[in-house]
Structures are given as C-alpha cells and as structure tokens.
C-alpha cells in the first residue's frame, strides 16, 4: 500500500472515530435532557432584588420614598454642613433612561458629610438566607469629577450587607464588605479592619462593583469590572454568618480644602442586582458523560446496522437542535 493510500485510510478512520464520539456526546446530552431534565441553556440564578431605577417604578426627583427606597444613614459633617442629596436622574444612565445620582452639598465643616440610600420597604431591610451558596451583590457605579491625586477625599461607596440573627449575641446588619471608588483614581475595600487600596478604575465612567458573599467558605470576594482583586475572611467575627440583606449606596465627602471642592463631583449608581451565583450540577454532568458512553456503544455495535442507520438520521436532528438550526432530513423537521 502506498504512503498516500495509508494516509487516506488513516484520515478516514480518524473521521469515523470523530463522528462516533461526537454522536455519543450528542445522544448522551439529549438523553440527559429528556430523562433527567437537564436544561439546555445556561443556568439561571435566583434573583433576590434587582433595579435599574427605571420608570414607572421611579420618576425623576428625590429617591427617598420611591419604590421602597429611603435614606438609610446620613451625617451632616458639622453644624454648617448639609447631607448629600440622592435623586433619580436622566443625566447619566448606564443602561436605559435613568440612574441614581448623589450630589454633594455645601463645603462641609468638620469631617465632611455622607448619605446612604437603600431599599427599605416598610421601613426595614429584607433578609435572605444564603447558607451553602455564593451570593453576588453588584452594581454599576461612577464618580464624575477631577482626580485628587493620592488623596482619598470624595468617593461613591458600595456597602453590601451581611445579616446576623442571634438574640444572645447580636441581631442586625453587619457592616463588613464596603467598597468605594475614590477620587484618587483607585478602588478601595475594607477587609476585616484593614483598608486595602485596589486597582485603578475608570474615573468618569461606569464600573461594575461586585461583592460575592461565599457562605460555605465564610468570606467576601471582591471584583472590579468582572476581575477578582481581593478577599475578606469573616473568621475574625467568631460566628457563622448565613444571612444577608440589601446594600447601601452612598456618597461620602471630606471637608473642602485648598485643592479640592466637593461641589465639583457627582456620584452615580445603576443596575443593582442581588442574586445567587449559579452552580453547575455535578450529577447532571456525570449523567451526561455516562449516557454519552452508552451512545458511543450503540453506534459501534456491528450487529445492529438498522439501529445505526436510524441513529445516524437522529444525529442529524440532534445537531440541528443543539445548533439552533432547522433540520429537514432524517425525521420530521424540528424548529
């Protein structure tokens, strides 16, 4: 046999093996879908709270009193100060028509001023159970204004909330995993009692801030624009946390100085979401792989040429189903 014929024969065997294996995967996946109810699309996460501050739930003007939102905390910063004002604005949305805008107020005396806004239906924060899961708390945030160099003088702050309920120890919110976009051009976090300066962010643009509560490992994982950059263990609390609540959105400002005026800044928040992080089902993956082996075995059986012929026709349909196309041959058409 010539080298050319040997190469052609080898190529044909490889193609046949590839065809058999891919069919096994297709059939195994299909059987897993039908028998076990494994979803075809990506896993959907459980959403606990979500808003883009859009109409009709929100209208331009102060956010206090709209759709369950209220001022959660505020500090005037001194006798001559005023608290920052939070309002629904159409000026700088991330997606859609509106966002939450927080404007600083007068050049405050003392240590500056801040105001936090939060979803507090009926005057209280909802509490959710996160035991055994990872919970994603994320928002799009922007700080508009000039950089203050290395000085952390004004910031938009994102405060995801853990919750602890043990009357013998403590009942209420756990202020733990604060993140903020600082006028120094960097994101900051507090891990335990230590402040960490993180990577640079996009000043004047929206940035995705995410705090991921990892309840199995009792820690917070921090993300900036989808990239992990820090973690915070809850071990120093000395208790096991299993619950969480809705976050606070805040603007904080220090008092004016010779090179900084808080009135030159605005903070924006948009697209807030609190949801469970979807996890792949190990059982479903194992079952799909096992059934793929069965599919491969059915294809290889030499004493079932009629079965192999039928399976070949069904393979055409399966390929059409998983590729989203329309198949007209082999069996009846599937859209």
URLINQUI-V722608 format. One record per residue. SS is DSSP state (H for helix, E for strand, L for the rest). PHI is phi in whole degrees, 0 to 359 (NA if undefined). OMEGA is omega in radians with two decimals (NA if undefined). Layout:
# URLINQUI-V722608
((SS,PHI,OMEGA) (SS,PHI,OMEGA))
This chain:
# URLINQUI-V722608
((L,NA,-3.12) (L,290,3.11) (H,300,-3.14) (H,297,3.14) (H,293,3.10) (H,298,3.13) (H,295,3.13) (H,297,3.13) (H,297,3.12) (H,297,3.14) (H,297,3.14) (H,295,3.12) (H,295,3.11) (H,298,3.14) (H,297,3.13) (H,295,3.14) (H,297,3.12) (H,296,3.13) (H,297,-3.14) (H,296,-3.10) (H,295,-3.13) (H,294,3.08) (H,295,3.11) (H,301,3.11) (H,296,3.14) (H,299,-3.11) (H,294,3.12) (H,299,3.11) (H,296,3.14) (H,297,3.12) (H,297,3.10) (H,296,3.13) (H,294,-3.05) (H,286,-3.03) (H,282,-3.02) (H,259,3.14) (L,74,3.12) (L,290,-3.11) (L,292,3.11) (L,285,-3.08) (L,277,3.11) (L,294,-3.13) (L,296,3.13) (L,263,-3.13) (L,271,3.06) (L,280,-3.11) (E,259,-3.13) (E,268,3.06) (E,204,-3.12) (E,206,3.05) (E,204,2.98) (L,245,3.12) (L,58,-3.06) (L,262,3.02) (L,290,0.07) (L,272,-3.11) (L,296,-3.13) (L,236,3.10) (L,232,3.12) (L,307,-3.10) (E,133,-3.12) (E,307,-3.10) (L,281,-3.12) (L,304,3.14) (L,96,3.14) (L,264,3.02) (L,51,3.09) (L,87,-3.13) (E,271,-3.09) (E,207,2.99) (E,286,-3.09) (E,273,-3.13) (E,198,3.14) (E,202,3.08) (E,217,-3.11) (L,285,3.12) (L,80,-3.13) (L,147,-3.06) (L,296,-3.10) (L,256,-3.05) (L,265,3.01) (L,228,-3.10) (L,282,3.04) (L,301,-3.07) (E,253,3.08) (E,258,-3.11) (E,213,3.02) (E,281,-3.02) (E,230,3.04) (L,258,-3.01) (L,286,-2.97) (L,215,3.10) (L,282,3.03) (L,280,3.06) (L,223,-3.14) (L,91,-3.01) (L,253,-2.96) (L,222,3.03) (E,207,3.05) (E,270,3.13) (E,248,3.08) (E,239,-3.12) (E,256,3.00) (L,291,-3.11) (L,249,-3.04) (L,300,3.07) (L,293,-2.92) (L,286,3.02) (L,278,3.07) (L,64,-3.05) (L,262,3.13) (L,98,-3.06) (E,208,3.02) (E,205,2.99) (E,213,3.13) (E,245,3.13) (E,237,-2.97) (E,206,3.03) (E,285,-3.08) (L,226,-3.14) (H,298,-3.12) (H,59,3.06) (H,82,-3.11) (L,221,3.14) (L,279,3.04) (L,291,-3.13) (E,241,-3.09) (E,236,-3.14) (E,264,3.11) (L,246,-3.03) (L,304,3.09) (L,79,-3.07) (L,230,2.93) (E,256,-3.11) (E,243,3.12) (E,263,3.06) (E,241,-3.04) (E,221,-3.10) (E,205,2.96) (E,269,-3.07) (E,225,3.13) (E,215,3.00) (E,242,-3.14) (E,255,-3.14) (L,148,-3.11) (L,284,3.07) (L,289,3.08) (L,252,3.13) (L,68,-3.11) (L,272,-3.05) (L,270,3.10) (L,272,-2.97) (L,249,3.06) (E,212,-3.03) (E,202,2.90) (E,260,-2.97) (E,247,3.14) (E,241,-3.03) (E,240,3.00) (E,297,-3.00) (E,240,2.84) (E,278,-3.14) (E,220,3.13) (E,231,-3.07) (E,227,3.03) (E,215,-3.07) (L,305,-3.13) (L,283,-3.10) (L,240,-3.07) (E,190,3.04) (E,230,3.10) (E,146,-3.13) (E,293,3.05) (E,248,-3.14) (E,281,-2.95) (E,233,-2.86) (E,254,-3.10) (E,282,3.05) (E,232,3.06) (E,211,3.03) (E,269,-3.03) (E,264,3.06) (L,292,3.04) (L,279,3.09) (L,90,-3.13) (E,237,2.98) (E,274,3.11) (E,240,3.02) (E,222,2.98) (E,248,3.08) (E,255,-3.02) (L,69,3.09) (L,248,-3.07) (E,250,3.08) (E,274,3.10) (E,244,3.03) (E,266,-3.08) (E,264,-3.09) (E,288,3.08) (E,290,3.09) (L,240,-3.09) (L,267,3.12) (L,294,-3.13) (L,85,3.11) (L,228,3.08) (L,285,3.08) (E,230,3.10) (E,275,3.06) (E,257,3.12) (E,223,2.94) (E,248,-3.11) (E,256,3.10) (E,282,3.11) (E,260,-3.07) (L,290,3.08) (L,299,-3.11) (L,261,3.07) (L,53,3.12) (E,203,3.02) (E,249,3.07) (E,249,-3.07) (E,258,3.11) (E,231,2.97) (E,238,-3.13) (L,51,3.05) (L,85,-3.12) (E,249,3.10) (E,293,3.12) (E,224,-3.14) (E,195,3.06) (E,220,3.14) (E,219,3.09) (E,281,3.11) (L,266,-3.02) (H,302,-3.09) (H,291,3.11) (H,291,3.11) (L,77,3.12) (L,222,3.08) (L,265,3.13) (L,263,3.14) (L,232,-3.05) (E,231,3.14) (E,210,-3.11) (E,220,-3.12) (E,276,-3.04) (E,276,2.99) (E,259,3.04) (E,247,-2.90) (E,219,2.88) (E,239,3.13) (E,238,-3.11) (E,224,2.98) (L,273,-3.11) (L,293,-3.10) (L,298,3.08) (E,224,-3.07) (L,298,-3.10) (L,243,-3.06) (E,209,3.08) (L,229,-3.09) (H,299,-3.12) (H,290,3.11) (H,271,-3.02) (L,233,2.94) (E,220,3.06) (E,247,-3.14) (E,229,3.03) (E,227,3.11) (E,204,2.99) (E,53,3.08) (E,277,3.12) (E,215,3.03) (E,240,-3.02) (E,209,3.06) (E,280,3.09) (L,281,-3.11) (L,294,3.12) (L,241,3.08) (L,293,3.13) (L,276,3.13) (H,299,-3.14) (H,295,-3.13) (H,295,3.13) (H,294,3.12) (H,296,-3.13) (H,295,3.13) (H,298,3.12) (H,295,3.14) (H,296,-3.13) (H,289,3.05) (H,296,3.09) (H,297,3.10) (H,298,3.13) (H,299,3.11) (H,297,3.14) (H,296,3.10) (H,298,-3.13) (H,294,-3.03) (H,278,-3.02) (L,297,-3.08) (L,284,-3.08) (L,269,-3.14) (L,230,-3.11) (H,298,3.14) (H,293,3.11) (H,299,-3.13) (H,297,3.11) (H,296,3.13) (H,294,3.13) (H,297,3.11) (H,297,3.09) (H,294,3.13) (H,290,3.09) (H,299,3.12) (H,301,3.13) (H,293,-3.13) (H,300,3.13) (H,299,3.11) (H,294,-3.14) (H,297,-3.05) (H,283,3.08) (H,267,3.12) (L,81,-3.10) (L,268,3.12) (L,244,-3.07) (E,247,-3.07) (L,245,-3.06) (L,238,3.10) (L,97,3.08) (L,212,3.11) (L,295,-3.03) (L,291,3.12) (E,234,3.12) (L,260,NA))
